[in-house]
Amino acid sequence: MNACVGDLADGLDLAKSTVSHHLKELRRNGLIEMRRQGRKVECSINAPALNELSSLIQIARQDTIGGEAALCATPKRSETRRETK
């Protein structure tokens, strides 16, 4: 699937500069590829990289602590309170 930055910005109702910034981060991390087509910048998904990321997320979700994903676990409120005597 290919899309131009301007088309994505219009579809998301965001400024082109905002969309471009986020797309550059995705490209920097290898999740998408960007090519200049004249005045337009065309983006495409890097499917192997996204599949690898998806696998890592599934592994993280399976590795749970107390029912919460290990990567996202936060202490419960009762665990953060100090006991008073």
N, CA, C and O of each residue as an XYZ file, in Angstrom:
340
protein
N       0.843     -1.176      0.000
C       0.000      0.000      0.000
C       0.887      1.238      0.000
O       1.809      1.339      0.809
N       0.623      2.159     -0.881
C       1.364      3.411     -0.967
C       0.427      4.581     -0.731
O      -0.751      4.535     -1.088
N       0.966      5.632     -0.122
C       0.185      6.847      0.090
C       1.129      8.035      0.107
O       2.281      7.924      0.528
N       0.632      9.166     -0.353
C       1.408     10.397     -0.321
C       1.178     11.102      1.015
O       0.101     11.009      1.605
N       2.208     11.807      1.477
C       2.129     12.522      2.758
C       0.935     13.472      2.763
O       0.200     13.534      3.749
N       0.735     14.204      1.686
C      -0.388     15.149      1.620
C      -1.733     14.460      1.735
O      -2.633     14.961      2.410
N      -1.881     13.318      1.084
C      -3.141     12.567      1.160
C      -3.388     12.052      2.578
O      -4.515     12.089      3.073
N      -2.327     11.573      3.224
C      -2.464     11.112      4.610
C      -2.864     12.263      5.527
O      -3.744     12.114      6.374
N      -2.216     13.404      5.354
C      -2.522     14.578      6.183
C      -3.971     15.007      5.986
O      -4.669     15.304      6.956
N      -4.423     15.040      4.740
C      -5.813     15.421      4.468
C      -6.787     14.426      5.089
O      -7.793     14.821      5.679
N      -6.489     13.145      4.956
C      -7.368     12.105      5.497
C      -7.430     12.105      7.009
O      -8.448     11.738      7.596
N      -6.329     12.520      7.647
C      -6.283     12.553      9.111
C      -6.651     13.918      9.681
O      -6.744     14.091     10.896
N      -6.859     14.887      8.789
C      -7.161     16.268      9.183
C      -6.060     16.827     10.094
O      -6.334     17.443     11.124
N      -4.813     16.593      9.685
C      -3.647     17.102     10.406
C      -2.779     17.904      9.454
O      -2.890     17.764      8.236
N      -1.926     18.737     10.002
C      -0.993     19.512      9.185
C       0.004     18.566      8.511
O       0.416     17.566      9.099
N       0.385     18.889      7.281
C       1.351     18.059      6.568
C       2.661     17.956      7.343
O       3.299     16.904      7.342
N       3.066     19.038      8.004
C       4.320     19.021      8.769
C       4.251     18.031      9.930
O       5.244     17.374     10.245
N       3.096     17.922     10.562
C       2.916     16.974     11.674
C       3.012     15.543     11.169
O       3.730     14.723     11.742
N       2.292     15.245     10.100
C       2.303     13.902      9.521
C       3.706     13.571      9.026
O       4.195     12.463      9.247
N       4.348     14.509      8.368
C       5.693     14.297      7.844
C       6.669     13.971      8.963
O       7.509     13.083      8.822
N       6.560     14.686     10.067
C       7.447     14.435     11.216
C       7.293     13.003     11.725
O       8.286     12.310     11.947
N       6.067     12.567     11.906
C       5.826     11.221     12.423
C       6.240     10.147     11.420
O       6.764      9.100     11.801
N       6.002     10.412     10.147
C       6.418      9.454      9.124
C       7.942      9.329      9.069
O       8.467      8.239      8.842
N       8.643     10.429      9.275
C      10.110     10.377      9.291
C      10.601      9.507     10.445
O      11.597      8.797     10.301
N       9.922      9.553     11.579
C      10.296      8.694     12.712
C      10.037      7.225     12.374
O      10.848      6.358     12.699
N       8.916      6.951     11.726
C       8.635      5.573     11.308
C       9.688      5.091     10.313
O      10.131      3.944     10.374
N      10.085      5.974      9.397
C      11.127      5.617      8.427
C      12.466      5.396      9.136
O      13.180      4.438      8.838
N      12.801      6.278     10.067
C      14.056      6.161     10.810
C      14.146      4.821     11.535
O      15.233      4.271     11.711
N      13.005      4.309     11.948
C      12.962      3.033     12.662
C      12.678      1.854     11.740
O      12.474      0.733     12.208
N      12.665      2.102     10.435
C      12.556      1.028      9.459
C      11.172      0.468      9.231
O      11.034     -0.581      8.602
N      10.133      1.140      9.725
C       8.778      0.614      9.588
C       8.107      1.010      8.279
O       7.181      0.338      7.826
N       8.567      2.092      7.675
C       8.053      2.501      6.371
C       9.225      2.924      5.487
O      10.337      3.148      5.964
N       8.949      3.027      4.195
C       9.918      3.541      3.234
C       9.306      4.775      2.593
O       8.096      4.827      2.377
N      10.134      5.769      2.287
C       9.649      7.002      1.671
C      10.435      7.262      0.386
O      11.657      7.116      0.345
N       9.701      7.653     -0.669
C      10.324      7.977     -1.955
C       9.732      9.280     -2.475
O       8.526      9.513     -2.395
N      10.596     10.107     -3.001
C      10.134     11.355     -3.611
C       9.695     11.079     -5.043
O      10.436     10.486     -5.826
N       8.484     11.514     -5.375
C       7.918     11.397     -6.720
C       7.611     12.825     -7.190
O       6.490     13.306     -7.031
N       8.606     13.491     -7.765
C       8.424     14.894     -8.150
C       8.304     15.747     -6.904
O       9.220     15.782     -6.082
N       7.172     16.440     -6.757
C       6.952     17.285     -5.572
C       6.314     16.510     -4.421
O       6.219     17.026     -3.308
N       5.881     15.292     -4.673
C       5.203     14.495     -3.643
C       6.170     13.495     -3.021
O       7.143     13.071     -3.645
N       5.877     13.129     -1.775
C       6.631     12.086     -1.087
C       5.682     10.922     -0.880
O       4.647     11.057     -0.228
N       6.047      9.769     -1.444
C       5.208      8.574     -1.368
C       5.754      7.651     -0.284
O       6.958      7.409     -0.207
N       4.862      7.146      0.544
C       5.239      6.257      1.646
C       4.684      4.865      1.391
O       3.596      4.704      0.837
N       5.446      3.868      1.805
C       4.963      2.489      1.724
C       5.393      1.744      2.982
O       6.402      2.070      3.607
N       4.612      0.750      3.332
C       4.850     -0.036      4.539
C       5.976     -1.027      4.298
O       6.056     -1.642      3.235
N       6.843     -1.180      5.287
C       7.879     -2.205      5.264
C       7.289     -3.428      5.984
O       7.445     -3.579      7.195
N       6.621     -4.286      5.233
C       5.883     -5.414      5.812
C       6.738     -6.327      6.687
O       6.286     -6.691      7.772
N       7.958     -6.722      6.275
C       8.755     -7.590      7.148
C       9.056     -6.943      8.512
O       9.025     -7.617      9.542
N       9.341     -5.656      8.510
C       9.625     -4.972      9.779
C       8.383     -4.900     10.660
O       8.471     -5.085     11.874
N       7.221     -4.633     10.053
C       5.981     -4.587     10.836
C       5.598     -5.964     11.364
O       5.074     -6.075     12.472
N       5.852     -7.011     10.588
C       5.582     -8.373     11.060
C       6.468     -8.704     12.256
O       6.014     -9.322     13.219
N       7.735     -8.290     12.193
C       8.650     -8.535     13.315
C       8.195     -7.773     14.562
O       8.213     -8.314     15.668
N       7.793     -6.527     14.377
C       7.287     -5.737     15.501
C       6.035     -6.376     16.099
O       5.887     -6.436     17.320
N       5.145     -6.849     15.246
C       3.930     -7.511     15.712
C       4.257     -8.752     16.542
O       3.627     -9.007     17.568
N       5.241     -9.515     16.089
C       5.657    -10.709     16.842
C       6.206    -10.331     18.208
O       5.906    -10.996     19.199
N       7.004     -9.274     18.272
C       7.561     -8.828     19.553
C       6.460     -8.373     20.505
O       6.520     -8.635     21.706
N       5.465     -7.695     19.965
C       4.352     -7.240     20.804
C       3.565     -8.431     21.330
O       3.161     -8.437     22.493
N       3.341     -9.434     20.496
C       2.619    -10.627     20.948
C       3.393    -11.346     22.044
O       2.792    -11.824     23.007
N       4.704    -11.431     21.917
C       5.536    -12.066     22.952
C       5.414    -11.279     24.248
O       5.266    -11.868     25.319
N       5.474     -9.964     24.164
C       5.368     -9.123     25.355
C       4.009     -9.283     26.021
O       3.916     -9.277     27.249
N       2.956     -9.427     25.226
C       1.613     -9.592     25.779
C       1.466    -10.938     26.474
O       0.719    -11.053     27.446
N       2.167    -11.955     25.991
C       2.078    -13.283     26.593
C       2.858    -13.357     27.896
O       2.524    -14.150     28.776
N       3.895    -12.537     28.025
C       4.728    -12.511     29.219
C       4.076    -11.566     30.222
O       4.403    -10.381     30.278
N       3.154    -12.102     31.011
C       2.370    -11.242     31.892
C       2.775    -11.374     33.344
O       3.316    -12.391     33.780
N       2.495    -10.318     34.072
C       2.689    -10.290     35.524
C       1.357     -9.871     36.130
O       0.893     -8.754     35.901
N       0.750    -10.750     36.892
C      -0.522    -10.422     37.532
C      -1.600     -9.996     36.551
O      -2.448     -9.165     36.876
N      -1.571    -10.568     35.341
C      -2.590    -10.246     34.370
C      -2.298     -9.007     33.536
O      -3.064     -8.680     32.630
N      -1.190     -8.307     33.831
C      -0.846     -7.123     33.057
C       0.410     -7.406     32.250
O       1.284     -8.142     32.708
N       0.513     -6.838     31.066
C       1.695     -7.033     30.239
C       2.926     -6.549     30.990
O       2.912     -5.468     31.579
N       3.986     -7.343     30.973
C       5.196     -7.027     31.718
C       5.782     -5.683     31.305
O       6.307     -4.958     32.150
N       5.704     -5.338     30.029
C       6.281     -4.081     29.569
C       5.460     -2.876     30.002
O       5.962     -1.753     30.015
N       4.205     -3.103     30.355
C       3.316     -1.992     30.683
C       2.840     -2.036     32.130
O       2.008     -1.221     32.530
N       3.344     -2.956     32.902
C       2.854     -3.122     34.266
C       3.194     -1.900     35.110
O       4.319     -1.401     35.076
N       2.210     -1.425     35.864
C       2.418     -0.339     36.811
C       1.929     -0.809     38.165
O       1.008     -1.621     38.249
N       2.542     -0.301     39.231
C       2.101     -0.732     40.560
C       0.653     -0.324     40.802
O       0.216      0.742     40.369
N      -0.075     -1.172     41.489
C      -1.440     -0.850     41.862
C      -1.388      0.202     42.962
O      -0.415      0.286     43.712
N      -2.436      0.994     43.047
C      -2.455      2.086     44.011
C      -2.166      1.598     45.425
O      -1.452      2.262     46.177
N      -2.715      0.446     45.791
C      -2.513     -0.081     47.140
C      -1.050     -0.456     47.389
O      -0.601     -0.477     48.535
N      -0.302     -0.754     46.313
C       1.102     -1.130     46.448
C       2.000      0.092     46.590
O       3.158     -0.046     46.985
N       1.497      1.283     46.277
C       2.327      2.484     46.318
C       2.102      3.300     47.571
O       2.864      4.231     47.834
N       1.064      2.979     48.368
C       0.772      3.717     49.587
C       1.709      3.301     50.714
O       2.087      2.136     50.837
N       2.068      4.276     51.524
C       2.857      3.963     52.716
C       1.910      3.551     53.828
O       0.835      4.124     54.006
N       2.333      2.557     54.558
C       1.514      2.152     55.701
C       1.790      3.085     56.847
O       2.946      3.404     57.124
N       0.739      3.534     57.527
C       0.901      4.399     58.687
C       0.609      3.605     59.934
O      -0.264      2.737     59.951
N       1.350      3.914     60.975
C       1.169      3.188     62.250
C       0.461      4.031     63.261
O       0.226      3.583     64.383
